Amino acid sequence: MKAIHTIFLIFTLFFLICKSSIAQIEPSTKAVTGFYIKSSNHFTNFHSFNEVLSENGYNTLENNLFSFSMGISNRKESSNNFGTATITYYETSSPTETTTQKTAELNIIELGLQMQRVLSNSKKWQIYPYLGFGLSLARLKMSKKIESLTFSESINEIHIIEKFEKMYMTPTPIVYSNFGLGLDRRIALKEHALYFGLNIGYKLTSKTNWGYPSAITVGFSGIEVSVTSRIEIDFSKPIF
């Protein structure tokens, strides 16, 4: 419970800092705030870690991670350049098919800042390089099935242990930086704007040993492909 409170406090402080820092707005300059959503696929390499899992009878992890992000965007009214602050959740795709009773799952939650430098002057299309950084916390869940019961059997034999589980957490946050190129299509909605985009880049991360100095370290570096959407609403004017 203490860990949950600590993470919640970090999230709260993070967004308070992000909202004031990513825009870097002068007092006389109007800020344009938006809502930002991103869905990504990250292609990484768990080869060495998968060898350890396989040797111990566990399923191997897929070498790609799916993630979903949501947060805020901010820019100066006089500029198309914008920044984003997001919370992202990652998970492994379905584990490789296996007949073993042992399974491994990987989940990651991430806080990130990203800056986009728009190069094009088109009102409909925006091309931009981006650079981001942030912190991640990961959880590795190892499970071993002991008994296979139906629901009726399970509630009738409630004393029977059906599965053992053990959790491994990153002892310190994983640090990352990402960079790449993005393309957005802008759609005007009266006084507001909607953007749909595609980002392709690379993510570089530090590694974790799950608190065991002799363990093989695991990182999440690799190519990332993202589909994004962003909506900017001027609340001083009618939405419809």
Backbone as a ProteinNet text record, in pm:
[ID]
protein_1_A
[PRIMARY]
MKAIHTIFLIFTLFFLICKSSIAQIEPSTKAVTGFYIKSSNHFTNFHSFNEVLSENGYNTLENNLFSFSMGISNRKESSNNFGTATITYYETSSPTETTTQKTAELNIIELGLQMQRVLSNSKKWQIYPYLGFGLSLARLKMSKKIESLTFSESINEIHIIEKFEKMYMTPTPIVYSNFGLGLDRRIALKEHALYFGLNIGYKLTSKTNWGYPSAITVGFSGIEVSVTSRIEIDFSKPIF
[TERTIARY]
83.1	0	86.7	199.6	290.5	345.2	375.2	427.4	324.8	196.6	90	77.7	83.9	75.4	193.7	312.7	432	419	373	355.4	251.7	141.2	36.8	91.8	172.7	231.9	326.3	406	497.2	418.2	309.2	225.1	171.1	121	61.7	164.8	279.7	386.3	435.5	443.8	491.1	403	271.8	182.2	178.4	191.6	197	321.7	433.5	557.5	548.3	494.8	486.6	400.5	287.3	195.1	259.5	347.9	413	540.4	602.8	733.7	730.3	639.4	646.5	605.8	523.8	481.2	585.1	652	751	692.2	580	501.8	535.7	553.1	575	442.2	445.1	321.4	225.4	278	193.5	149.8	190.3	159.3	49.6	-51.9	-162.5	-122.3	-162.1	-132.9	-249.1	-216.1	-316.5	-296.4	-391.6	-382.2	-468.8	-421.6	-496.7	-493.5	-572.5	-574.7	-504.2	-420.6	-331.7	-347.4	-360.5	-372.6	-277.1	-210.9	-116	-122.3	-120.3	-114.2	11.8	94.1	225.2	255.6	345.3	403.1	554.1	615.9	758.7	826.5	922.7	994	1127.7	1137	1256.2	1315.4	1410	1475.6	1494.3	1417.4	1427.8	1505.5	1589.9	1654.6	1725.5	1813.9	1891.1	1800	1702.7	1611.2	1520.2	1479.3	1394.7	1467.6	1598.4	1675.9	1668.5	1675.7	1665.6	1526.1	1422.7	1285.5	1266.2	1314.4	1298.3	1371.8	1491.7	1569	1499.9	1417.1	1347.2	1201.2	1165.1	1032.8	922.8	955.7	854.1	837.2	721.7	701	793.4	831	912.1	821.3	874.4	799.3	814	707.6	715	809.6	877.2	972.7	907.3	782.7	717.3	621.6	611.3	525.6	421	296.7	190	171	150	129.1	16.8	-42.4	-145.9	-111.5	-111.6	-74	-187.2	-198.1	-289.1	-228.9	-261.3	-205	-248.8	-163.3	-194.4	-88.5	-128.4	-33.6	-42.6	62	62	154.7	115	198.6	162.8	248.3	216.4	122.6	31.8	-62.6	9.7	124.6	199.2	290.7	290.5	382.5	311.6	355.5	302.3	378.4	497.4	574.3	494.8	495.5	417.5	490.3	451.8	505.1	393.4	427.6	328.4	379.8	287.9	315.6	216.6	266.9	179.5	206.1	103.9	115.1	93.3	179.9	173.9	170.8	88.6	83.3	126.1	221.1	269.4	231.8	217.7	205.2	260	303.8	347.2	226	247.4	140.4	123.8	23.7	-6	120.4	146.7	266.6	269.8	390.8	406.9	333.7	266.6	194.2	289.2	245.8	331	245.8	300.1	229.4	269.2	361.6	407.4	301.5	308.5	218.1	275.6	395.3	460.4	447.9	411	395.5	463.9	505.8	567.9	494	466.4	400.6	478.4	481.9	555.5	461.8	458.2	376.6	462.3	440.6	521.1	430.1	456.4	388.8	495.6	464.1	567.7	515.4	602.3	574.6	671.9	620.7	709.8	679.2	783.8	775.3	831.1	768.9	817.4	796.4	896.8	888.9	889.5	802	789.5	821.4	917.9	959.6	901.6	793.9	725.1	806.9	836	919.1	838.4	716.4	636.2	548.3	513.2	425.8	283.8	257.5	126	20.1	-100.8	-210.5	-272.4	-249.5	-310.1	-212.6	-83.7	14	125.3	165.7	277.6	381.5	504.9	616.7	709	750.7	831.8	923.8	1045.6	1126.9	1082.5	1100.2	1063.3	1173.1	1176.2	1271.9	1201.1	1213	1145	1232.6	1185.9	1254.2	1152.4	1187.3	1094.5	1144.4	1053.6	1083.2	980.3	1023.6	934.6	948.6	838.6	837.6	782.7	850.7	810	779.7	687.9	653.7	660	731.7	739.3	663.1	559.4	479.2	506.5	554.3	581.4	473	414.4	304.4	328.6	283.8	291.4	158.1	92.1	-38.3	-17.5	-89.4	-77.9	-192.5	-312.9	-432.2	-518.2	-584.8	-679.9	-820.2	-893.3	-1027.3	-1131.6	-1253	-1364.7	-1404.3	-1490.3	-1532.9	-1604.8	-1691.3	-1766.3	-1672.1	-1571.2	-1473.1	-1391.8	-1359.4	-1277	-1348	-1476.5	-1547.4	-1586.2	-1596.6	-1628.7	-1505.7	-1389.1	-1262.3	-1177.1	-1229.9	-1167.3	-1029.4	-998.4	-869.4	-758.1	-792.8	-691.2	-625.4	-495.3	-420.1	-407.3	-460.9	-459.9	-337.3	-279.8	-167.5	-78.4	52.8	149.6	190.2	205.4	249.4	357.3	451.8	555.1	579.7	589.3	608.5	751	807.3	938	921.1	965.2	952	1088.9	1091	1216.1	1253.4	1373.6	1411.9	1427.1	1465.4	1474.2	1409.8	1358	1294.5	1390.2	1335.7	1411	1405.3	1518.9	1527.5	1529.4	1457.7	1457	1464.3	1504.4	1498.2	1451.1	1367.1	1321.6	1329.6	1347.3	1358.8	1309.2	1264	1213.9	1150.8	1065	1000.3	850.3	773.4	628.6	562.2	443.3	361.9	219.3	163.1	25.5	-58.9	-186	-285.6	-378.6	-387.3	-470.7	-607.3	-711.4	-849.2	-909.6	-950.1	-1007.1	-1151	-1184.6	-1320.5	-1366.2	-1407.5	-1441.3	-1321.4	-1334.3	-1225.9	-1129.3	-1151.5	-1071.6	-995.6	-915.1	-836	-819.1	-824.3	-805.5	-689.4	-599.3	-481.2	-475.9	-446.7	-418.5	-277.7	-197.9	-59.3	2.6	122.2	203	344.9	399	535.3	618.3	739.6	833.9	965.8	1017.4	1139.8	1208.6	1298.4	1376.5	1374.3	1367.4	1366.2	1487.4	1558.1	1676.7	1650.8	1665.5	1634.1	1751.8	1750	1841.9	1787.1	1856.3	1815.6	1790.3	1719.1	1690.4	1732.4	1769.9	1804.1	1703.9	1589.9	1482.6	1530.8	1639.5	1689.3	1785.1	1825.1	1919.4	2046.7	2155.7	2278.8	2332.5	2311.4	2365.7	2272.1	2152.5	2053.8	2088.9	2039.6	2054.7	1969	2028.6	1954.4	1860.4	1750.7	1648.6	1622.7	1624.5	1589.4	1482.9	1433.2	1323.3	1355.6	1484.5	1524.9	1476	1447.3	1405.6	1327	1287.2	1208.1	1065.5	1006.7	868.4	788.9	668.5	577	446.7	403.2	288.1	185.3	59.1	-52	-100.9	-111.7	-144.9	-270.7	-332.3	-442.5	-434.1	-469.4	-461.1	-573.9	-641.7	-747.1	-719.9	-724.9	-706	-839.5	-883.7	-1013.4	-994.4	-1050.1	-1050.1	-1179.2	-1168.3	-1285	-1349.2	-1283.1	-1342	-1441.7	-1450.3	-1541.6	-1630.2	-1747.9	-1839.3	-1771.2	-1795.2	-1733.4	-1799.6	-1931.9	-2002.7	-2056.3
-120.1	0	125.3	119.9	233.7	264	157.1	175.5	242.7	205.3	264.3	413.8	449.6	591.4	669.2	607.3	674.8	699.2	597.5	611.3	717.8	719.2	819.7	959.8	976.1	1106.3	1149.2	1054.4	1084.1	1128.3	1057.7	1092.5	1234.3	1266.3	1398	1508.8	1491.9	1591.7	1603	1488.9	1486.8	1573.4	1558.3	1633.8	1781.6	1813.3	1954.3	2021.6	1949.4	2002.8	2010.3	1903.3	1896.4	2008.2	2033	2132.4	2269.9	2301.4	2431.8	2433.9	2316	2314.4	2289.1	2204.7	2168.9	2284.2	2373.5	2484.3	2594.8	2622.6	2729.6	2860.7	2900.6	3011.9	3142.1	3247	3379.5	3432.8	3522.6	3572	3634.4	3696.9	3766.5	3677.2	3551.3	3461.5	3364.1	3350.4	3260.2	3115.2	3030.4	2888	2816.1	2719.6	2633.7	2492.7	2447.4	2316.7	2215.7	2092	1987.3	1857.2	1762.8	1627.9	1535.4	1447.1	1368.7	1220.3	1139	993.7	929.1	822	753.1	602.9	527.1	381.5	337.6	254.4	223.1	74.1	34.8	-98.5	-81.9	-146.9	-134	-267.5	-265.8	-386.4	-391.8	-479.8	-490.5	-630.4	-667.4	-797.3	-855.7	-960.8	-1028.9	-1159.7	-1172.4	-1300.7	-1361.2	-1285.9	-1339.3	-1373.4	-1286.4	-1311.8	-1430.6	-1443.6	-1556.3	-1689	-1690.2	-1812.9	-1858.4	-1761.4	-1793.9	-1847.7	-1783.8	-1829.6	-1971.1	-1994.9	-2125.5	-2234.9	-2205.3	-2303.2	-2343.3	-2253.6	-2281.6	-2322	-2353	-2407.4	-2307.4	-2179.1	-2076.3	-2047	-1993.1	-1946.5	-1828.8	-1811	-1695.2	-1575.5	-1455	-1332.6	-1292.7	-1237.9	-1185.6	-1065.2	-1047.4	-937.7	-807.4	-789.6	-660.5	-630.6	-502.7	-455.1	-360.4	-377.7	-285.4	-185.4	-58.3	43	137.7	198.3	299.9	418	538.2	659.9	761.3	839.7	952.7	1063.6	1187.1	1299	1431.7	1532	1666.4	1714.8	1806.1	1873.5	2023.3	2096	2239.5	2308.5	2427	2505.3	2653.2	2739.9	2881.9	2903.8	2997.5	3026.1	3069.7	3132.9	3184.5	3080.4	2957.5	2855.1	2721.4	2642.6	2507.8	2404.4	2439.5	2347	2315	2189.9	2154.2	2049.4	2042.7	1944.2	1858.5	1739.6	1649.5	1592.9	1567.3	1497.3	1381.6	1259.8	1142.6	1039.1	959	834.5	721.3	621.6	510.9	377.5	287.8	151.1	53.8	-34.3	-136.7	-274.6	-367.2	-506.7	-595.1	-713.8	-808.4	-855.2	-884	-944.8	-1086.9	-1159.5	-1293.7	-1379	-1446	-1529	-1634.9	-1674.2	-1780.4	-1905	-1974	-2096.2	-2196.4	-2252.8	-2347.2	-2447.3	-2565.3	-2668.2	-2664.9	-2577.3	-2569.6	-2506.7	-2538.2	-2480	-2350.9	-2311.9	-2191.4	-2079.4	-1960.6	-1847	-1722.4	-1634.6	-1507.4	-1394.7	-1287	-1170.1	-1045	-948	-823.9	-705.5	-615.6	-494.2	-374.8	-262.6	-143.1	-21.1	71.1	199.7	308.2	412.4	508.2	651.2	742.8	886.2	950.1	1029.9	1084.6	1227.1	1298.3	1430	1420.2	1490.3	1485.5	1621.8	1665.6	1792.3	1765.9	1833.3	1820.6	1953.8	1953.8	2075.6	2069.1	2143.3	2138.1	2212.2	2142.9	2199.5	2256.1	2207	2248.4	2368	2445.6	2561.9	2536.5	2414.2	2380.2	2384.6	2430.5	2433.5	2295.9	2204.8	2071.9	1964.4	1980.3	1876.7	1932.9	1854.4	1892.7	1780.1	1814.9	1720.8	1768.9	1677.8	1721.2	1608.9	1644.6	1553.5	1567.6	1462.6	1471.1	1411.3	1458.1	1409.8	1403.1	1288.8	1271.9	1203.5	1205.3	1135.1	1105.6	1014.1	981.4	869.4	820.7	715.9	605.1	479.8	363.9	278.6	215.7	113.4	-14.3	-126.7	-252.6	-357.7	-448.6	-561	-690.2	-787.4	-919.4	-1016.7	-1079.8	-1174.6	-1316.6	-1400.8	-1540.5	-1625.3	-1716.2	-1797.6	-1945.9	-2028.5	-2173.5	-2234.3	-2299.3	-2360.1	-2493.2	-2511.5	-2632.8	-2729	-2675.7	-2756.5	-2691.6	-2773.6	-2724.1	-2764.1	-2668.6	-2694.4	-2615.6	-2668.2	-2590.5	-2488.9	-2393.3	-2293.9	-2360.1	-2455.7	-2524.9	-2599.5	-2666	-2737.5	-2639.7	-2527.5	-2429.5	-2374.1	-2335.6	-2278.3	-2386.9	-2511.9	-2621.6	-2665.2	-2663.3	-2701.4	-2576	-2483.3	-2351.8	-2355.4	-2462.3	-2474.9	-2514.3	-2557.7	-2602.6	-2481.6	-2477.9	-2372.4	-2410.5	-2326.7	-2357	-2303.3	-2194	-2133	-2057.1	-2068.4	-1986.9	-1870.3	-1752.6	-1634.2	-1560.9	-1503.3	-1421.9	-1299.5	-1183.6	-1057.5	-1006.5	-953	-888.9	-746.3	-648.6	-508.6	-448.3	-346	-273.1	-200.7	-225.5	-161.1	-10.6	35.6	179.2	203.2	324.1	350.3	330.6	284	273.4	409	457.9	587.7	563.6	645.8	628.5	762	753.4	866.5	812.3	887.2	844	960.4	927.7	1029.2	969.7	1056.9	1007.2	1117.3	1075.5	1166.7	1141.6	1251.1	1238.8	1315.1	1270.8	1335.8	1343.3	1465.3	1487.1	1547.6	1507.9	1569.3	1653	1781.4	1873.2	1887.9	1878.8	1898.4	2012	2118.4	2233.3	2203.9	2235.6	2219.7	2354.9	2444.3	2582.2	2647.3	2677.4	2744.1	2644.9	2517.5	2413.7	2334.9	2236.5	2159.9	2016.5	1924.6	1782.7	1733.4	1656.9	1607	1454	1389.7	1246.5	1230	1141.8	1133.8	995.8	985.3	864	901.1	832	854	727.3	743.5	631.6	676.8	599.2	640.8	526.8	564.8	466.1	506.2	405	427.1	359.9	434	383.8	386.5	271.1	263.3	208.1	238.3	171.3	30.4	-47.7	-186.3	-212.5	-320.8	-360.4	-504.8	-535.9	-674.3	-731	-662.5	-704.2	-717.2	-647.8	-651	-764.4	-839.9	-950.4	-917.8	-883.2	-839.8	-937.6	-1068.2	-1167.6	-1199.7	-1139.8	-1171.6	-1104.6	-1164.1	-1102.1	-975.8	-864.3	-738.4	-734.2	-661.3	-650.2	-503.1	-465.2	-331.5	-339	-224.6	-220.8	-134.1	-123.5	-42.5	-106.3	-21.8	-73.2	28.3	-13.6	70.6	81.2	200.1	220	286.1	235.4	289	326.3	450.9	500.3	567.6	550.3	624.6	722.3	849.9	952.7	1029.8	1089.2	1183.3	1292.6	1413	1528.8	1624.1	1673.9	1771.5	1895.5	2010.6	2139.2	2211.8	2249	2315.2	2450.9	2551.7	2687.2	2702.6	2690.6	2690.7	2830.5	2931.7	3066.5	3085.6	2985.9	2993.7	2871.7	2879.8	2765.2	2641.9	2527.3	2403.2	2356.6	2376.1	2331.6	2453.8
0	0	0	73.2	76.8	-61.6	-138.8	-274.2	-364.1	-349.8	-430.3	-399.6	-271.8	-232.6	-288.3	-285.1	-337.5	-486.8	-561.4	-706	-738.1	-662.8	-684.7	-661.5	-558	-528.6	-639.9	-690.6	-801	-923.6	-957.2	-1071.6	-1057.4	-936.9	-914.7	-930.9	-867.8	-879.7	-1022.9	-1091.1	-1229	-1318	-1308.3	-1396.2	-1359.7	-1232.9	-1195.1	-1252.5	-1249.7	-1306.2	-1457.4	-1518.8	-1665	-1723.3	-1659.3	-1714.6	-1723.9	-1628.6	-1630.3	-1712.6	-1732.3	-1796.4	-1946.1	-1996.5	-2138.3	-2228.1	-2176.8	-2261.3	-2267.9	-2156.9	-2148	-2203.2	-2147.3	-2200.6	-2130.7	-2207.8	-2153.1	-2100.3	-2000.2	-1940.5	-2041.1	-2146	-2241.3	-2357.8	-2356.5	-2466.7	-2426.3	-2508.9	-2479.1	-2501.8	-2410.8	-2422.3	-2489.9	-2573	-2635.5	-2581.1	-2502.7	-2438.5	-2511.6	-2518.8	-2586	-2508.3	-2556.1	-2500.6	-2600.5	-2550.2	-2636.2	-2606.6	-2714.2	-2701.5	-2801.1	-2758.5	-2846.1	-2823.4	-2932.1	-2926.9	-3000.8	-2936.7	-2993.5	-2989.6	-3079.9	-3077.1	-3069.2	-2971.5	-2947.4	-2977.1	-3065.7	-3106	-3032.5	-2934.5	-2852.5	-2866.2	-2780.2	-2790.6	-2650.7	-2620.4	-2491.5	-2502.4	-2601.9	-2631.7	-2510.2	-2446.6	-2333.6	-2215.8	-2188.2	-2077.1	-2108.5	-2233.9	-2272	-2257.1	-2277.3	-2257.3	-2111.9	-2018.4	-1875.8	-1844.2	-1899.3	-1876.6	-1930.2	-2050.8	-2114.4	-2037	-1990.1	-1913.6	-1784.6	-1732.2	-1606.8	-1628.2	-1752.8	-1780.8	-1802.7	-1821.6	-1843.2	-1992.2	-2026.3	-2163.3	-2191.9	-2317.6	-2355.1	-2383.5	-2367.3	-2393.1	-2539.2	-2595.7	-2731.7	-2735	-2846.9	-2859.9	-2903.8	-2869.8	-2894.3	-2779.9	-2748.7	-2641.5	-2700	-2659.1	-2698.9	-2586.1	-2622.1	-2517.8	-2556.8	-2453.2	-2471.7	-2382.6	-2440.1	-2366.9	-2370.3	-2265	-2264	-2178.2	-2214.1	-2140.1	-2198.2	-2183.1	-2229.9	-2327.8	-2413.7	-2502.3	-2475	-2510.2	-2485.6	-2585.1	-2628.2	-2719.5	-2704.8	-2759.1	-2766.9	-2885.4	-2870.8	-2978.6	-3105.2	-3091	-3206.1	-3269.8	-3218.5	-3268.7	-3285.2	-3383.7	-3402.4	-3320	-3271.5	-3188.8	-3062.5	-3020.9	-2903.1	-2818.9	-2692.9	-2600.3	-2546.3	-2501	-2442.9	-2311.7	-2221	-2095.6	-2086.9	-2072.2	-2082.4	-1973.7	-1947.7	-1871.5	-1971	-1968.2	-2063.7	-1990.4	-2042.1	-1988.7	-2097.6	-2063.9	-2156.7	-2105.9	-2198.6	-2160.1	-2270.5	-2231.2	-2332	-2410.4	-2537.5	-2615.5	-2565	-2617	-2568.2	-2564.9	-2452.3	-2443.2	-2552.4	-2590.1	-2688.4	-2641.1	-2733.9	-2697.9	-2633.5	-2521	-2449.1	-2374	-2351.8	-2275.6	-2128.2	-2092.5	-1954.3	-1865.5	-1737.3	-1638.8	-1580.9	-1626.5	-1578.2	-1680.8	-1635.2	-1726.8	-1670	-1761.6	-1724.5	-1795.2	-1724	-1781.4	-1742.1	-1833.6	-1810.1	-1829.4	-1729.9	-1735.7	-1697.3	-1765.3	-1742.6	-1737.7	-1646.4	-1645.4	-1654.2	-1729.9	-1767.4	-1761.5	-1720.7	-1723.4	-1820.9	-1915	-2015.8	-2057.1	-2096	-2158	-2298.7	-2392.9	-2531	-2597.1	-2672.6	-2744.6	-2894.7	-2967.5	-3112	-3180.1	-3269.6	-3341.9	-3483	-3506.9	-3635.6	-3741.7	-3854.1	-3960.2	-4076.4	-4096.5	-4211.9	-4178.1	-4280	-4262.5	-4314.1	-4357.8	-4411.1	-4301.2	-4336	-4240.3	-4219.4	-4314.5	-4305.5	-4259.2	-4291.5	-4260	-4173.6	-4073.5	-3987.5	-3984.5	-4018.9	-4011.5	-3900.2	-3812.7	-3699.9	-3648.1	-3611.2	-3530.5	-3385.2	-3306.1	-3164.8	-3077.4	-2955.8	-2856.4	-2721.8	-2655.4	-2527.6	-2424.7	-2301.5	-2193.2	-2084.4	-1995.5	-1888.7	-1800.2	-1714.2	-1617.7	-1629.6	-1607	-1614.9	-1489.9	-1451	-1346.8	-1408.9	-1386.3	-1448.6	-1342.9	-1379.2	-1292.1	-1373.2	-1320.4	-1381.8	-1293	-1348.7	-1270.5	-1319.2	-1228	-1258	-1191.7	-1268.7	-1216.1	-1245.4	-1152.5	-1171.1	-1131.1	-1226.3	-1198.8	-1127.1	-1016.8	-936.6	-965.9	-971.7	-996.4	-1103.7	-1184	-1283.8	-1239.3	-1187.1	-1135.1	-1212.5	-1216.2	-1267.1	-1159.9	-1196.3	-1098.2	-981.5	-1012	-905.4	-812.2	-871.4	-789.3	-704.3	-761.6	-691.8	-569	-584	-469.4	-368	-413.6	-322.1	-242.4	-309.8	-245.3	-227.3	-148.5	-139.8	-74.3	-2.9	64	-32.7	-154.2	-250.7	-317.1	-318.1	-386.6	-534	-621.7	-765.1	-836.9	-785.3	-855.9	-758.2	-780.3	-707.9	-795.9	-735.7	-810.1	-730.8	-804.4	-742.3	-828.7	-765.7	-837.3	-819.8	-927.8	-923.7	-975.9	-897.5	-935.1	-961.9	-1046.2	-1068.4	-938.4	-884.2	-757.5	-770.4	-888.2	-917.2	-1052.9	-1079	-1208.2	-1325.7	-1435.8	-1561	-1630	-1673.6	-1741.3	-1891.9	-1966.7	-2111.8	-2184.6	-2311.1	-2403.8	-2537.8	-2605.9	-2738.5	-2836.6	-2962.9	-3067.3	-3198.1	-3287.9	-3415	-3498.2	-3590.1	-3684.3	-3684.5	-3690.5	-3689.4	-3802.8	-3840.1	-3942.2	-3892.6	-3886.6	-3840.9	-3951.2	-3953.9	-4042.2	-3956.8	-3984.4	-3907.3	-3971.8	-3889.5	-3935.3	-3852.5	-3917	-3847.3	-3807	-3683.4	-3632.1	-3577.6	-3668.5	-3633.3	-3564.5	-3435	-3363	-3298.6	-3323.1	-3259.3	-3365.9	-3322.6	-3419	-3371.6	-3467.3	-3441.2	-3526.2	-3466	-3536.2	-3528	-3641.9	-3645.4	-3701.1	-3637.9	-3680.2	-3671.4	-3727.6	-3725.3	-3684.3	-3585.2	-3538	-3555.7	-3602.5	-3612.8	-3550.8	-3456.4	-3389	-3317.7	-3229.1	-3152.6	-3005.4	-2920.2	-2775.6	-2712.5	-2628.2	-2560.4	-2409.8	-2343.3	-2200.6	-2120.9	-1991.4	-1899.6	-1873.1	-1789.8	-1767.4	-1619.3	-1591.8	-1454.3	-1432.2	-1308.5	-1272.1	-1171.4	-1152.1	-1062.8	-918.7	-883.3	-746	-717.1	-820.9	-804.5	-881.4	-812.3	-880	-983.6	-962.5	-1055.3	-1172	-1172.9	-1276.5	-1408.6	-1518	-1649.7	-1653.4	-1691.2	-1694.8	-1814.8	-1797.4	-1902	-1930.5	-2057.9	-2101.3	-2208.9	-2250.8	-2347	-2467.9	-2501.4	-2616.6	-2746.2	-2845.5	-2974.5	-3055.3	-3173.5	-3263.8	-3211.8	-3223.7	-3183.3	-3296.4	-3318.8	-3419.7	-3348.4	-3366.1	-3289.8	-3379.3	-3342.6	-3402.2	-3295.9	-3332.3	-3233.1	-3271.6	-3171.9	-3195.6	-3088.9	-3130.9	-3042.2	-3076.8	-2975	-2999.2	-2915.1	-2979.9	-2912.6	-2910.7	-2790.9	-2773.7	-2711	-2773.7	-2717.4	-2636.1	-2503.6	-2418.4	-2407.1	-2459.7	-2456.6	-2570.2	-2659.5	-2774.1	-2776.2	-2843.6	-2848.1	-2906.9	-2844	-2891.1	-3020.4	-3031.5	-3152.2	-3227.7
[MASK]
++++++++++++++++++++++++++++++++++++++++++++++++++++++++++++++++++++++++++++++++++++++++++++++++++++++++++++++++++++++++++++++++++++++++++++++++++++++++++++++++++++++++++++++++++++++++++++++++++++++++++++++++++++++++++++++++++++++++++++++++

